[in-house]
Amino acid sequence: MSKIAVIDFETTGLSPANGDRATEVAVVIIDENRVIGSYQSLMNAGKRIPAFVQRLTGITDAMIRQAPPSSEVMQELAEFVGDIPFVAHNAAFDSKFIDAEWSRIHHQRSQTFACSLLLSRRLYPNFHNYKLGNLARYLNLPTAERSHRALADAELTAKLIIQIKADLQAKYAIDQVSHEMLCLLQKAPKSRIDEVVQKAQRNLRFCNNRYDHETMK
């Protein structure tokens, strides 16, 4: 599968384990190097947003009161994404919130997450800071006027992932960078990046050859 779902949440705090809830979610679907679809919605979880979070995101309690219930939004999200694998910037954060919110509607995530933050640390080791906005400046990516809103951050993360894939393709002269390769690279020591890319390429060629063989029978 070449499609990737780039996801971002805005929330009332840092951890669903402490009772924090999502206030907004956005997903941008990319296929190879282009955006092919997106979904965004505020959501009402019936929880007040701390004042400092309102100042950071611009999402207010009044906005949330007019938003659809979280259960409705998360069901729509599940239908929109299907089984497309995920990418997020700091995926440890977003994966916790999607799992917590989906569990409330008795839906379980089957997809793996790749993390553009971990990937950036490995592929651009000389950068001084790996916040999304700083990475955009280092890599000359076009940015939205407003950060800390789900759709703007998901769109910027999508641009970052497209750039990461393009840089890998150029450096290693490869045609395709799969989600599986991204997941392998984010866990690899920086000294073994070359080895992991080569292994992923061998696996991809094996799978493609096996598929071609099966379809010719």
Number of C-alpha atoms within 10 A of each C-alpha: 11 13 19 25 27 31 30 31 26 24 24 22 15 16 16 18 10 8 10 18 27 25 28 23 25 23 28 26 25 21 14 18 15 12 17 11 12 18 15 19 20 24 25 23 19 13 15 17 21 13 13 10 16 15 11 11 15 15 21 16 18 10 13 20 16 11 17 14 16 24 18 12 21 21 15 13 19 15 10 16 20 12 16 18 21 23 31 25 27 18 19 12 15 25 20 14 23 24 15 20 22 19 14 13 13 11 15 14 14 10 14 14 23 28 23 25 21 19 23 21 16 19 16 15 12 8 12 11 13 20 12 19 16 14 20 17 11 14 12 10 16 12 15 13 6 12 17 16 20 24 26 19 27 28 24 24 27 27 21 23 27 19 15 20 22 17 13 17 14 11 10 11 9 14 12 15 20 18 21 16 20 24 18 17 24 20 15 17 10 15 9 11 17 13 12 18 19 14 14 18 18 12 14 17 12 12 12 12 12 12 11 11 10 9 8 7 5
